[in-house]
């Protein structure tokens, strides 16, 4: 008997890579998107709401409600960091799409989150792709929210690597560090995917060229909005590629086995030069003093290690594997998994129409055959935070 689709609410600040994650979610049979909630981050909250409604109209899913989130931080701060230099003044690559026809629902994002968690306790997952203000407000609004919500998957943090706002902080945590600390210490089931992971998942220039050749509606839309995103990465990182932050976090929510995790307490620095810094305490040492670290709940933190030194060609193959497999893994792999005969026979090439990236079927078949071997090689490496092995740089 097929499993019921996982109910997901996406808390989002669209955002070019948010658009990619939302499209991927809407085309993934493994999940049921029951709502979008909006927050500042890549753009201000009002524009985030407009973009969320617009993306649902593009996808033909105006049945999905959008709840507008907070316009200020948890501590009522109004000086917000908005990444329009990354995503454009409109948040979607300066394409200036016409305004959507839809409107947000009357409930606030926090109220909507609380309501949905109460309606189906333990069975709703929140995928948080922006600052965590709405999630923290939901926790404050309902003391049972942390217990009622099934899981919170966070795109946020920079664990053992530099941040992307400054050397200390990653953008989503920096956007509201007080809210992040509330969420990490709430006792909810939390998986956080930081830029120590997402900076290893890259859509390259050649991948974008493949995308542009597709006639698919989503592929053509993404091709339009990606130019500015590529320009930013070229200037900031001197690379011909873009980091797939939000799609990676979404896929980790759908299939947590795609990431290797450590467990421990996470606290967030809320002031000073390291404001927004995320620190993982792995609880391997017992400290004698009672401090603000004591008796804090455990969360899961996605980590990744350098593969054993191999020649350049092998490294390119491994990287290409994860880039493309993470883009298409779920929509296509599950077509094979749903095969009633439970054989290893892959579906025919028509299945690829469900994949927004429209990858070549024979190439994906080859990649899937390599997934297990490469993932096993990575998982066999020593845990980086326990052993001192270096992490890939952010």
C-alpha positions in Angstrom: 0.0 0.0 0.0 1.5 3.3 -1.0 2.3 5.7 1.8 0.2 8.8 2.2 1.9 12.0 0.8 3.7 13.9 3.5 1.9 17.2 4.4 4.2 20.1 4.0 4.0 23.9 4.7 6.7 25.9 3.1 7.8 29.0 5.0 9.4 31.0 2.2 10.9 34.4 1.1 10.8 33.9 -2.7 13.6 34.2 -3.9 15.0 32.5 -7.0 16.0 29.2 -5.3 12.8 29.4 -3.3 11.0 29.3 -6.7 13.0 26.2 -7.6 12.1 24.5 -4.3 8.4 25.4 -4.6 8.1 24.1 -8.1 9.9 20.9 -7.1 7.5 20.4 -4.2 4.5 21.0 -6.3 5.6 18.3 -8.7 6.7 15.7 -6.1 4.0 13.0 -5.5 5.6 12.2 -2.2 4.3 15.5 -0.6 1.1 17.4 -0.3 1.8 21.1 0.0 -1.0 22.4 2.2 0.1 26.0 2.4 2.8 28.6 1.9 3.7 31.1 4.6 5.8 34.1 3.8 8.6 36.0 5.5 11.2 38.7 4.8 14.7 37.7 3.7 15.3 37.7 0.0 12.7 40.4 -0.2 10.4 42.2 2.2 7.4 40.3 3.5 4.8 42.0 1.3 6.7 41.2 -1.8 7.4 37.6 -0.6 3.6 37.2 -0.4 3.1 38.6 -3.9 5.8 36.2 -5.2 4.4 33.2 -3.5 0.9 33.9 -5.0 2.6 34.4 -8.4 4.5 31.2 -8.3 1.3 29.2 -7.4 -0.4 30.8 -10.3 2.4 29.9 -12.6 2.2 26.3 -11.3 -1.6 26.2 -11.7 -2.0 25.6 -7.9 -4.1 28.6 -6.7 -5.9 26.1 -4.4 -3.0 26.3 -2.0 -3.4 29.0 0.7 -0.8 31.7 1.3 -0.5 33.2 4.8 1.4 36.4 5.2 4.1 36.4 7.9 5.8 38.9 10.1 7.1 42.2 8.8 9.5 42.6 11.8 11.8 40.4 13.7 10.8 38.5 16.9 12.1 41.4 19.0 10.2 43.9 16.8 13.3 45.0 14.9 12.5 46.8 11.7 16.0 47.1 10.3 15.9 44.0 8.0 18.6 42.6 5.8 17.0 42.0 2.4 19.1 40.2 -0.3 17.8 42.0 -3.4 21.4 42.2 -4.7 21.2 38.4 -5.0 17.7 37.8 -6.2 16.8 41.2 -7.8 14.5 44.0 -6.7 11.5 41.9 -7.4 13.0 38.7 -5.9 12.7 36.8 -9.1 15.6 38.0 -11.2 14.2 41.5 -12.1 11.7 40.0 -14.5 8.9 42.3 -13.3 6.1 39.7 -13.7 2.5 41.0 -13.6 0.9 41.1 -10.1 -0.9 37.9 -9.1 -4.7 37.8 -9.0 -4.8 35.9 -5.8 -4.8 37.2 -2.2 -3.4 35.9 1.0 -5.7 34.4 3.6 -6.7 36.5 6.6 -4.9 34.3 9.1 -1.3 35.3 9.9 1.5 32.9 9.1 1.9 32.0 12.8 -1.8 31.4 13.3 -2.0 29.2 10.1 1.0 27.1 11.3 -0.6 26.6 14.7 -3.9 25.7 13.2 -2.6 23.1 10.7 -0.4 21.5 13.4 -3.5 21.1 15.7 -5.6 19.7 12.8 -3.2 16.8 12.2 -0.8 16.5 15.1 2.5 14.9 14.3 1.8 14.7 10.5 2.7 18.2 9.2 6.2 19.2 8.3 7.4 22.8 8.0 10.1 23.5 5.5 11.6 26.8 6.6 13.5 28.5 3.8 13.9 32.0 5.3 14.4 33.6 8.7 12.6 31.8 11.5 10.4 34.6 12.8 7.1 32.9 11.8 8.1 29.6 13.4 9.2 31.3 16.6 5.9 33.3 16.7 4.0 30.0 16.3 5.9 28.5 19.2 5.1 31.5 21.4 1.4 31.6 20.2 0.8 27.9 21.2 2.9 26.1 23.8 1.9 22.8 22.2 3.1 23.8 18.7 6.5 22.2 19.2 4.8 18.9 20.1 2.0 19.1 17.5 4.2 19.8 14.5 5.7 16.7 12.9 9.0 18.1 12.0 10.7 21.4 11.2 13.3 21.3 8.4 15.4 24.4 8.4 17.5 25.9 5.7 19.9 27.7 8.0 23.2 27.8 9.8 26.9 27.5 8.9 28.4 24.6 10.9 32.2 24.6 11.0 32.4 26.8 7.9 32.2 30.5 7.3 28.8 32.2 6.8 27.5 33.8 3.7 26.6 37.2 5.3 29.9 37.5 7.1 32.4 35.0 8.3 30.2 34.1 11.3 26.7 34.0 10.0 24.4 32.4 7.4 21.7 34.6 6.0 18.5 33.0 7.3 19.9 32.8 10.9 21.4 36.3 10.7 18.0 37.6 9.6 16.5 36.9 13.0 18.9 35.2 15.4 16.6 35.5 18.4 13.9 33.6 16.6 16.4 31.0 15.5 17.5 30.4 19.1 13.9 30.0 20.2 13.2 27.5 17.5 16.4 25.4 18.0 15.7 25.2 21.8 11.9 24.6 21.5 12.0 20.8 21.7 10.4 20.3 18.3 11.8 17.6 15.9 14.3 19.7 13.9 16.6 18.9 11.0 18.7 21.9 9.9 20.5 21.9 6.6 23.3 24.6 6.6 25.4 26.0 3.9 28.1 23.5 4.9 25.9 21.1 2.9 24.2 23.4 0.4 27.4 24.9 -0.9 28.2 21.4 -2.3 25.1 21.3 -4.4 25.6 23.4 -7.5 23.7 24.1 -10.7 26.5 24.7 -13.2 26.5 26.8 -16.3 26.3 23.7 -18.4 23.3 22.5 -16.4 21.6 25.8 -17.1 22.2 25.3 -20.8 20.5 22.0 -20.6 17.6 23.6 -18.8 17.3 26.2 -21.5 16.8 23.6 -24.2 13.8 22.1 -22.4 10.3 23.0 -23.6 8.9 22.4 -20.1 7.0 25.3 -18.5 9.0 25.3 -15.3 12.3 24.9 -17.0 11.6 27.9 -19.2 10.5 30.0 -16.2 13.6 29.1 -14.3 15.9 29.9 -17.2 14.5 33.4 -17.2 15.0 34.1 -13.6 18.5 32.5 -13.2 20.6 35.1 -15.0 20.9 37.5 -12.0 21.5 34.6 -9.6 24.4 33.4 -11.8 25.8 36.9 -12.0 25.8 37.2 -8.2 27.6 33.9 -7.7 30.2 34.8 -10.4 31.0 38.0 -8.6 30.8 36.8 -5.0 32.3 33.3 -5.5 34.1 33.5 -8.8 32.2 30.4 -10.0 30.0 29.6 -13.0 27.3 28.0 -11.0 24.7 28.7 -8.3 24.1 27.0 -4.9 20.9 25.1 -4.7 20.1 26.0 -1.0 16.4 25.7 -0.9 15.9 22.7 -3.2 18.4 20.8 -1.1 16.6 21.6 2.1 13.3 20.5 0.6 14.7 17.2 -0.6 16.1 16.6 2.8 12.6 17.0 4.2 11.2 14.5 1.8 14.0 12.0 2.2 16.2 12.5 5.2 18.5 9.7 4.1 19.9 12.1 1.5 21.9 13.8 4.3 24.1 12.5 7.0 23.4 14.1 10.4 24.9 14.7 13.8 22.8 15.3 16.8 23.2 17.8 19.6 22.1 21.1 21.0 22.3 24.2 18.7 22.4 27.7 20.1 22.6 31.0 18.2 24.6 34.1 19.1 22.2 37.0 19.2 24.5 40.0 19.5 28.0 41.3 18.8 30.4 40.6 16.0 29.3 37.0 15.8 25.6 37.7 15.7 23.9 34.8 13.9 26.6 32.3 14.6 25.2 28.8 15.0 27.1 26.5 17.4 26.5 22.7 17.7 27.2 21.1 21.1 27.5 17.4 20.4 27.1 16.4 24.1 30.2 14.2 24.0 31.7 16.0 27.0 29.8 16.6 30.2 30.5 20.0 31.6 30.4 20.6 35.4 28.8 24.0 35.3 25.1 24.7 34.8 25.0 27.1 31.9 22.7 28.2 29.1 23.8 25.1 27.2 22.6 22.7 29.9 19.5 20.5 29.4 18.8 21.9 25.9 16.9 19.6 23.5 18.6 17.7 20.7 18.3 18.6 17.1 19.7 17.0 13.9 22.3 18.9 12.0 23.2 17.9 8.4 26.9 17.5 7.9 29.1 16.4 5.0 32.7 15.5 4.6 35.4 15.6 1.9 35.5 12.4 0.0 38.8 10.6 0.0 41.4 12.2 -2.3 40.7 11.0 -5.8 41.8 12.2 -9.2 40.1 15.2 -10.7 38.0 13.1 -13.1 36.6 11.1 -10.3 35.8 14.2 -8.3 34.0 15.7 -11.2 31.9 12.6 -11.6 31.0 12.6 -7.9 30.0 16.2 -7.9 28.0 15.9 -11.1 26.3 12.9 -9.6 25.1 14.9 -6.6 24.2 18.0 -8.6 22.0 16.2 -11.0 20.7 13.5 -8.7 19.5 16.0 -6.1 17.7 17.9 -8.9 15.8 14.9 -10.2 16.2 12.1 -7.7 12.8 12.2 -6.1 10.4 12.6 -9.0 12.1 9.8 -11.0 13.5 7.4 -8.4 10.1 7.1 -6.9 8.6 6.2 -10.2 10.9 3.1 -10.1 10.0 2.5 -6.4 6.3 2.5 -7.2 6.8 -0.3 -9.8 4.3 -3.0 -8.6 6.7 -5.8 -9.4 9.4 -4.3 -7.2 12.0 -5.1 -9.8 14.9 -2.8 -10.8 13.3 -2.1 -14.1 13.2 1.6 -14.7 10.1 3.3 -16.2 10.1 4.5 -19.7 11.3 7.9 -20.8 7.8 9.4 -20.6 8.3 9.5 -16.8 10.7 12.3 -17.2 7.9 14.7 -18.0 7.2 14.9 -14.3 10.7 16.3 -13.7 10.9 20.1 -13.9 14.5 19.9 -14.9 13.8 17.5 -17.8 17.1 15.6 -17.5 18.2 13.1 -20.1 16.7 9.7 -19.0 19.7 7.6 -19.9 22.0 10.0 -18.0 19.9 9.8 -14.9 19.8 6.0 -15.2 23.6 6.0 -15.1 23.7 8.4 -12.2 21.2 6.4 -10.1 23.5 3.4 -10.5 26.3 5.4 -9.0 24.3 7.0 -6.1 24.7 4.1 -3.7 28.4 3.7 -4.2 29.2 7.4 -3.8 26.9 7.9 -0.9 28.4 4.9 0.9 31.9 6.2 0.3 30.9 9.5 1.8 29.1 8.0 4.7 32.1 5.7 5.5 34.2 8.7 6.2 34.8 9.7 9.8 32.4 12.2 11.2 34.0 15.6 10.5 32.9 17.4 13.7 33.9 14.4 15.9 37.2 13.5 14.2 38.5 16.9 13.2 38.4 16.0 9.5 38.0 19.2 7.4 34.7 20.2 5.9 34.3 21.6 2.4 34.6 25.4 2.5 31.5 27.6 2.2 
